[in-house]
Amino acid sequence: MNPIADLYRLQEIDTAWEKIRQRILQLQKFVGGSPKLNQVREQTQAAEIELNTIRKEQQDTELEANSLGERVRESEAILMGGQVQNPKELEALQANVESMRRHKETLDDRSVEALVKAESLAAKYASLQESLSTMEAEWTSTQATIEEELQRRKKEYVYLKNIRDEAVKTISAKYLEQYEYLRGRKNGIAVAKLEDDSCGACHMQLPVGVIGSVRRNEEMVSCTACGRILFAAG
Ligand SMILES: [Zn+2]
């Protein structure tokens, strides 16, 4: 093997390795939380609290109305019973019954309004619960797919790292240094293939003398335009 071919092979390994590294970073972003799912979860919890509050309010109002109804009936029994003879006392009792009755009507109204509201809140809560469980199921399955690919990519990453470690051993320090230097500055491409007498990376036509040197594969020859190391395949 000639050293430039070794460098070109190293570049192929590095390109594949970098692709996997990018994919791992991308996948890691999708692992864990989902803002949309969290939002629906919060909405569902809020709807449940709102529903429980209105139900409690409705029950309290109904209890209060019932106990007031009981007191109205007791007072009416007293009025009818004839135990109270004093006209002023009768009048006061009568007025009290009327007042309790009006208050009970208000409570009954409030109770019905709360019932109606609770019913629509219950429908909203049920629909949110349904969306949430669908989303959770989808999320779990997506997470499993992502997790599976992530594990696979990590193995590929380690595999390529080992291949790279081996490949680097065949390359001289001087060549490797130049390769790393160019890769960092030339968009990850340090070695360019000779293609129809042009540089395969920047596509500039190369001088005949340069082409001859590249074909001899004896030394490191740089593209006169972009400075990348030129490689003549086969
Ligand atoms: Zn070039």
Residues whose N, C-alpha, C, O or C-beta is under 5 A from the ligand:
A	BS01	ZN	C199 A201 C202 C223 A225 C226 G227
